[in-house]
Amino acid sequence: MPITEILEKNARKYGSEIALVEINPEVREDRRVTWKEYELIEHGASEEFRREITWGVFNEKANRCANLLMSRGIKKGDKVAILLMNCLEWLPLYFGILKTGALVVPMNYRYSADEIQYCADLADVDAMFFGPEFIGRVEESIDAMPRVKLLFYVGDNCPTFAENYLHLAANQPSSTPNVDLEDEDDAAIYFSSGTTGFPKAILHNHESLMHACKTEQKHHGQTHKDVFLCIPPLYHTGAKMHWFGSFLVGGKAVLLKGVKPLTIIKTAAEEKCSIVWLLVPWAQDILDAIDRGEINLEDYDLSAWRLMHIGAQPVPRSLIKRWKEKFPNHQYDTNYGLSESIGPGCVHLGVENIDKVGAIGIPGYGWQARIIDEQGNDVPQGEVGELAVMGPGVMTCYYKDPKATAEVLHDGWLWTGDMAMRDEEGFIYLVDRKKDVIITGGENLYPVQIEDFLRAHDAIKDVAVIGLPHPRLGEIAAAIIELKPGATATEEDIEKFCQALPRYKRPRKIIFATVPRNPTGKIEKPKLREIYGAKQLVAEQVGR
C-alpha cells in the first residue's frame, strides 16, 4: 500500500483531531502568521509561537500541493526537493509531492550553495520548495541548476526569482488527485555520503516507506493516544521514520524548534508527550540541567511520558544509568539504521532489553542481520565482521550510480560498512566504522572535505581528520597536522583559517604530529585512532 493512503485514512477517521503542532520558542507575538488556521498561544510567562493543523487540514494541504505541482507539469517520476527548516509546512509538502507520483527529495538544511546545486543535479530535481533561511543560497545556485524549472518559496516576503507557494496553493483544489501508485513505484531520494564526502542519492520506493511505518510501530507500540515529540530535522530519515510509527495510527506529533533542556521538558509536559526521541547530547544536557538545579522535575507534569529512545550515534551506558535514576518509569530503546535501510529500526535494542545497553540490539521487525567477512561469509559468534542487513526497507539503489550500488547490495543484502560482533545471546555490538565518517552530535562529518580544505594552508604538508570520543557529542573532529619543513603555525592560526568552514565542520581539536601513511599512500587512520584515544569509545560500547 502506498504511504499516501495512510494520510487519506487518517483524514477520514480523525479529520477533526490535531495531527501536527509546531512550537517555536524563539518567535514572539509580533510575527505575522501566514496560514489562517494557526494560532499564537501564550505559555506561562513566556510567549511562544504555536501552530497546529488537524488531520483533515493536513490532507487538504497535501492535496493542494499535489494539484499545484500537477498543474505546472510535474508528473509521475519527476523529482521535487524540499529545503526547509522543521515547520508545519514540511510534512504536507512531503505527502503532496508523493501524491503526484513524483519523488520527494529532502535536502539537508546545512547544505552550502555548492552542495544544493550538486545534490539537485545528482537527483535530477525538477522543482524545489525552499524557505526564508535559504534565499541567498538558492539564489546563488540558480544558474547552476538549469533543470530546476519551478522554485516555490514557503514563507513571507517572496524573493523575485521564486513564486509564492502559500498564495498559489490557497487557490488549488483540495481534492485528492487521481494518480495510481503502487508499492514498487519510486517514492523518495535521500542523500548520504561516504568517506569521500560526496553525497550519494539513495532511492527508495513506497514499500520501503510503508515498512518504516510498520517497523517503528511494532517496536514502540504507538497507539492513537500517543503524542510524539519530534526535535531532529525532518530531512533525516531518522526523525521522519520514527514519526511514521505515530503516523500509522493517527497519533499527534509535536515539532519542537529548539533543543534547550528546559524547552524540551516544558514542551513534553504541556503537550502531554508520551514518546520523545533524543540525541545523546540533548539527553546529557537535560540531565546536567537537572543536576545543576536549573530544572526541577516536580514543577512539570511528565506523567504521560512513557518512552525515551535514542539513535544516530553510540549511546554511553553511563548516560542511560543516569537517565533511569531521574526517570525511573521510562521505557528506553536505541535504534540502529542508515538511510540505505530507510533510517532506524533494522536493528534495535528493544524496550525489554535495557540490561543489554551497549548493544545496538537484534534484527528489527521484518529484518534480518548477519556479521560477515569480506567474501560475504558469516563469521563465528564473537568475532568481528561487517554488519549486513536485509528487509523490505533496503534501498532500491544508489540513483545513477550502479558501481556504488554493486559495492553494497549483494543478493538483497545491504553491506552497511559498519564493523560489528554478536554475543552468545544474539545481540549485536558495533565495534568500529569501516568508513571514516565522524558522527558528532548526530550529524555526519566527512574527513576528506575538511582535509582538502586544510591542505590549502601554506604551512601544512599533510593532514588527517579523525573522530575522537567526546562525552556529550559522541565524537569530535580532530585534525592531525604535519607542517612543512621550516614552517610554523599555532592552534590559533589553524582555528582562524578554519573560520571559512561552516561551524559544524571545524575541527574541535588540533594536533601537530606526523601523519602516517601505508606503502600504498593511504593514511593509516586506525593507527591514529588508537594513538589518540578512539579505543576508549569502542571499549565502552562492547563492554570490555
C-alpha positions, 0 to 999 in steps of 0.5 A: 500500500502506498504511504499516501493512503495512510494520510487519506485514512487518517483524514477520514477517521480523525479529520477533526483531531490535531495531527501536527503542532509546531512550537517555536520558542524563539518567535514572539507575538509580533510575527505575522502568521501566514496560514489562517488556521494557526494560532499564537498561544501564550505559555506561562510567562513566556510567549511562544509561537504555536501552530497546529493543523488537524488531520483533515487540514493536513490532507487538504494541504497535501492535496493542494500541493499535489494539484499545484505541482500537477498543474505546472507539469510535474508528473509521475517520476519527476523529482521535487526537493524540499529545503526547509527548516522543521515547520508545519509546512514540511510534512504536507509538502512531503505527502503532496509531492508523493501524491503526484507520483513524483519523488520527494527529495529532502535536502539537508538544511546545512547544505552550502550553495555548492552542495544544493546545486550538486545534490539537485543535479545528482537527483535530477530535481525538477522543482524545489520548495525552499524557505526564508533561511535559504534565499541567498543560497538558492539564489546563488545556485540558480544558474547552476541548476538549469533543470530546476524549472519551478522554485516555490518559496514557503514563507513571507516576503517572496524573493523575485526569482521564486513564486509564492507557494502559500498564495498559489496553493490557497487557490488549488483544489483540495481534492485528492488527485487521481494518480495510481501508485503502487508499492514498487513505484519510486517514492523518495531520494535521500542523500548520504555520503561516504568517506569521500564526502560526496553525497550519494542519492539513495532511492527508495520506493513506497514499500520501503516507506510503508515498512518504516511505518510498520517497523517503528510501530511494532517496536514502540507500540504507538497507539492513537493516544500517543503524542510524539515529540519530534526535535531532529530535522525532518530531512533525516530519515531518522526523525521522519521514520520514527514519526511514521510509527505515530503516523500509522495510527493517527497519533499527534506529533509535536515539532519542537524548534529548539533543543534547550533542556528546559524547552524540551521538558516544558514542551513534553509536559504541556503537550502531554508527550508520551514518546520523545526521541533524543540525541545523546547530547540533548539527553546529557544536557537535560540531565546536567540541567537537572543536576545543576538545579536549573530544572526541577522535575516536580514543577512539570507534569511528565506523567504521560511520558512513557518512552525515551529512545535514542539513535544516530550515534553510540549511546554511553551506558553511563548516560542511560544509568543516569537517565533511569535514576531521574526517570525511573518509569521510562521505557528506553530503546536505541535504534540502529539504521542508515538511510540505505535501510530507510533510517532506524529500526533494522536493528534495535535494542528493544524496550525489554532489553535495557540490561543489554545497553551497549548493544545496538540490539537484534534484527528489527521487525521484518529484518534480518542481520548477519556479521560477515567477512569480506567474501560475504561469509558469516563469521563465528559468534564473537568475532568481528565482521561487517554488519549486513542487513536485509528487509523490505526497507533496503534501498532500491539503489544508489540513483545513477550510480550502479558501481556504488550500488554493486559495492553494497547490495549483494543478493538483497543484502545491504553491506552497511560498512559498519564493523560489528560482533554478536554475543552468545545471546544474539545481540549485536555490538558495533565495534568500529566504522569501516568508513571514516565518517565522524558522527558528532552530535548526530550529524555526519562529518566527512574527513576528506572535505575538511582535509582538502580544505586544510591542505590549502594552508601554506604551512601544512604538508599533510593532514588527517581528520579523525573522530575522537570520543567526546562525552556529550557529542559522541565524537569530535573532529580532530585534525592531525597536522604535519607542517612543512619543513621550516614552517610554523603555525599555532592552534590559533592560526589553524582555528582562524583559517578554519573560520571559512568552514561552516561551524559544524565542520571545524575541527574541535581539536588540533594536533601537530604530529606526523601523519602516517601513511601505508606503502600504498599512500593511504593514511593509516587512520586506525593507527591514529585512532588508537594513538589518540584515544578512539579505543576508549569509545569502542571499549565502552560500547562492547563492554570490555 
